[in-house]
Amino acid sequence: MGAEGGQNPVANAEVILGRLSLLNRYLPAWILLAMAAGLLLGRFVPSIQDVLDAIRIGQTSLPIALGLLLMMYPILAKVRYEDMGRVTRDRRLFWMALTLNWLVAPLVMFVLAWVFLADQPAFRTGLIIIGLAPCIAMVLIWNDLALGDREAGALLVAINSVLQIAAYALLGTFYLRILPGWLGLDTQDVAFSTWDITKAVLIFLGIPLVAGFLTRRIGVRRRGAAWYEQEFVPRIAPLALYGLLFTIVVMFALQGEAIISNPVDVIRIAAPLLAYFALMWSVAFVLGWRSGIGYPKTATLAFTAAGNNFELAIAVSIGVWGVTSGQALTGTIGPLIEVPALVGLVYVSLWLRARLVGRSATA
């Protein structure tokens, strides 16, 4: 333990970061390139909206719907659903994570949205939509980079994936309509129905969730867990990023000019997101460490609390308010801010690990 505490956390992080795929390591760069490609496409192919709208599913064109499903499927095929039966082994971690992810996080994002974006209802709504669901994809990467508990991370992701089907629409109605009404806040400029959100969740999370569950169950049964984890999952993993980048290209092709003309909007969206990541991670880390669950589970708790399911937020925003909505734009900006912010928190986590584990070993 003492030797571990004396290791250089920056060196550790650089070694682990080197193990990331090229796609994940430079995700912010790919997002920026997708934005630029969308702007160029919108400028030189002005008929793109007519092409996309030729076949629609509710508010969503068929090509975009397929891109959103492609974005979600690999994530949910990676989830270890069988781990959900191990809840009693990690009871303290489970209840702390459940409280932070489903009670504290949505409330914190609600407060930040109204503080930072009270005069921007679309962006405010988009931010609240982001806060309603914990991350089920990139959180496993941050957890591994920070040397967190891999099994505990897989357990929480499995639980959160299923809970999002049951809780997302109800939480959306509560934080977008009921709670603002109790507080006397004006929500007349936020048009939606609970069924709209429910339908979007069932389509863009429910379908890939069932497909992912069946894929894992059949794949593991026929070829074994080792083949599934080490060969199949890495093959399909890039599809999630391709779906995300396709969605971003389309969104910026349709509303890029409006975004460029208001760069301050991007900054205003980024500010509460940065505050959210820092606040949720810090509260979770302190809570986990003081509860005595040890560093690996504390890191898992912190990154699970700080990360969000931007893929689902984007899908719901497009499905309910449309691809050119401010809600969808807010969801798109999310991962652009999240990736560098949480990479920074990985370094902070490893620095704390060196200090805390080393101190406890020499006490």
N, C-alpha and C positions, 0 to 999 in steps of 0.2 A: 504493500500500500504506500509505503514511504517513497519507493521508487516511482510509483505512478504519480504521486503528488509532485515530484520534482521534474516531471517531463514538461517540455515546452509545449503549451497548448496550441500556439500558432503553428509549430511544426506538425503536430498531430492533425490539425485541421487541414493543412496543405496536403498531407499524405492522403487523407480521406477524400478531400475534394478531387484529388487526382484520379480517384476511382469512379467518379461520376462519368456518365456518358457525355459525349460532345453535346447532345441535345439539351440535357439537363444543366450542364455547366454554363452554357451560354444562353439560357432561356430568355433573359431580358433582351439580349441582342436579337434573337429570332423574333420576339414580339415586336421590337422596333422595326425590323425589316418587313414584317407582315403589315405593320401600319403604313410604312412607306409604299409597299406594293399596292395596298388598297387605295391610297391616295392617287397613285399613278393610274390605276385601273379606272377609278371614278372619273378622272380627268379625261382620259383618252377613249373610254368606252362608256359614254353617257347612257346607253340603252341597257346597262346591266340590271337595273331595277326591274325593267319589264321582263327580262329573261328569268330573273329569280322569282318573280311573282306569277309566272305562268301556271304553276301548280302550288297551292297553298294548303297547309294544315292549320286551320284557325288563323292566328296572326303570323304564322311562320311559313316561309316558303319551303318547299320540299328539299332543295339542295342544302339549305341551312339546317333543317331538321335532321337530315342525314349526317351532316357535319357534327351536330351536337350529340347525336347518338354515338357516333364514332369516338367523340371526345370522352364519353363516359364509360363505354364498354371495357376498354383495357384496364381502367382503374378498378372496376368492380369485378373483373375476372381475376384480379390479383389478390383480392381480399380473402383472408383465411376464415371463412364462415364457421369452420369447425371449432375455432378458438372461442366462440361465444359460450361454449359449455364450461369454460374455465374461470368464470366470473368470481366464484367463491375463493379461488386461490389468491386473488388480488383485490380483496374486498375494499380495503381502504383506498387504494388507487382508483378502483371503479367508482366509488361514491364521490370522491373528490373530482374526478374527471367529469362525471355526470353533472355535478353541480356547476362546475366552471363552464362546461361546454354548452349546457342547455338552459341554465338559469342566469349565470353571471354574464357570459359573453354577449348574448342578445341584448341584455339591458345596457351593458357598456356601449355597444355599438349604437343603440337607440339614443343614448345621451349624447355621444359624440356627433351623431348625425344631426341632431337638433341644435347643438352648440355651434357646429361649423357650417352647416348648410340649411339653416332655418328658412332662408329666402330662396332656396333652390329645391323645390319639391321632388323633381325627378331624380336628381343626384342624391337627395336625402333618402328617398325610398330605395334607390339602388344600394346605398350603403347599409341600410337596415336589412335588406334582403341578403346581403353578404354575411351579416352577423348571425343569421339564423341557423347556419349549419357548419359544424366543425369540419376540418379538412379530412379527406379520406384518400388523398393521393400523395402529394409532396411531403406530407407530415412524416411519412416513413423514411424519406430521404433525410430530412432534418434530424430525425431521431437517430439514424445511423451515424450521421456526421458528428453528432454531439455525444456519441458513445452511450446512447440511451438503451433501455431495455427493449430489445427487438420483439420478444414475444408479447410483452405488455402493449407495445405499440400496435402490433397486429390485432390483439384482442380489442383494443379501443376502436380501431378502424372498423372492425367487423360490426361491433355494436352500433357505432355511429351511422354506418351505412344503412342498417335496417331502421334505426330510429328516425332517420330523415324522411322515410316514406310516411311514417305515422304522424310525425310532429311538425313538419315544415309548414304545411298550409295553415295549421292551427296557430302556430307561432306568428306566421305572417299576418293573419287577421288580428291577432292580439296587439302586435307592435305597430301595425300600420293604421288600425282603426280604433280598437277598444281602449288601449292605454292612452293614446293621444286624446281621446274623448274624455276620459277620466281627468286628464290634466288640463282640459280646456284649450288644447292646441288645435289649430285650424288644419283640417285634413280634407277640405272640400276639393282641393286641387289634386288629390290622389285617387284616381279612378281604378277600381279593380273589384273582383269578386273572389270569395274564398274558393269557389269552384274553378275559376280560371287558374289560380295557383295550384290547386289540387290536381287539375288536369295536366298542367305542365310538369308537375313532379311525377305523376304516374307515367307520363310518356317518356320524359327525358331522364328519369332516375329509375322508375319501375321497370321499364323494358330492358335497359342494360343491366339492371340488378338481377333480374331473372336469368338473362342470357349469361351474365358473368357467373352466377351461382351454378347453373347447369354446366357451363364450360369447365369450371373447376372440378365439379363433382365427377363428371364423365372423364375428364383428362386424368385426374389423380387415380381414379379407379382403374383405368385401362393402361396407363403408362407409368404410374407411380408419382409420388410427390416430388422426388428429386428431378425427374424429367420435366414436370410441370413448372416447378419453380426456376430451374436453371436453364431450360431451353425454350419452353413455350412462352412463358411470361415475358422474357426479354425480347422475343420476336414481335409480340403484339404491342408492347409498351409504347413504341414511338407513335402508334396510331392515335393515342390520346393527344399528343402534341400536334400532330398533323390536323386533327379535328379542331383544336383550339386555334391554330394559326389560320386555317381556312375561314373560321368564323370571324377572326379579327380582320382578315383581308376584306371580307364582304362588308363588315360593319364600316370600315374606314372608306371603302369605295362608295358607300351610300351616304355617309355623313362626315367625310373627312374635312371638307371645306369649312363646315360649321365648327369643327374641333380646332382647326388651325387658326381660325379667326378669334377664338376665345381660349388662349393657352392658360389664362388664369384659372379657368375651370378645372383643368387637370391638376394644378397645384392645390386648389381647394379640396379636391377629392383625395389627393395624396396625404394631406396633413392629418385628417382624422384616422386614416388607415395606419400611418406611422405611429400615431398615439395609441391606437388600439393594440398593435403588435407589441409595443414596448410595455404597455400597462398589463395586458393579459399574461404575457410571458413572465414578467416580474412577480406578479401576484401568485401565479401558479408555482414558480420556482421556490419562492419563500415558503409557501404553504406546504409544498412537498418536502422540502428539506427539514423544516421544523416538525413535521409530522413523523420523521424518523424512517421514511421508506427507502432511504439511501439515494445516492446520486443517480444511478441508471433510471430508476422509476421516476425520480424528480425531473430529470431531463425530458422523459417521455411525457409526463404530465404537462410540463411547461410548453413544449412544442405542439402538443395536441390542443392546448387551450389557445395558443396564439394563431394557429393556422386556420384557414377557412376554405370551404368548398366553393371556390370561385367558378368552377365548371358548372355546378348546379345553379349558382346565382346568375350566370350568364344565360343558361338555358331557360330558367324561369322568367327572367327579365325579357328575353326575346319572345318567349311563348305568350306572355301576358301583355306586355306593352309594345312589342315590336322591335325589329332589329335597329331602327334608327332612333330609339328612345334614349333619353338620358340615363335611365336605369341600366340599359344594356351597356352603355359607354362606361358607367361606373364599374360594372363587373369586369369589363375588359382591362381597365386601368389597374384593377386589383392585383393580378399576378405580376405585372410590371413593377409594382411597389413591393409586393410580398417577397419576391425572390432575393433581392439584395438585402432587404431588412432582416429576413430570417437567416441568411448566411452570416450576417453580422452578429446575430444572436447566437449562432453556433460557436463563433469565436469567444463570445462572452461566456457561454456555458462551459466551454473547455477551460477557460481561464479560471472560472469559479471551481471547476472540478479539481484543478491543480491545487488551488488554495484550500478548499474545504476538505478534500480527501486527504491531502498531505497533513493538514492540521489535526484531523481526527486520528490519523495514524500515529502522530507523535505525542498526542495528548496523554 
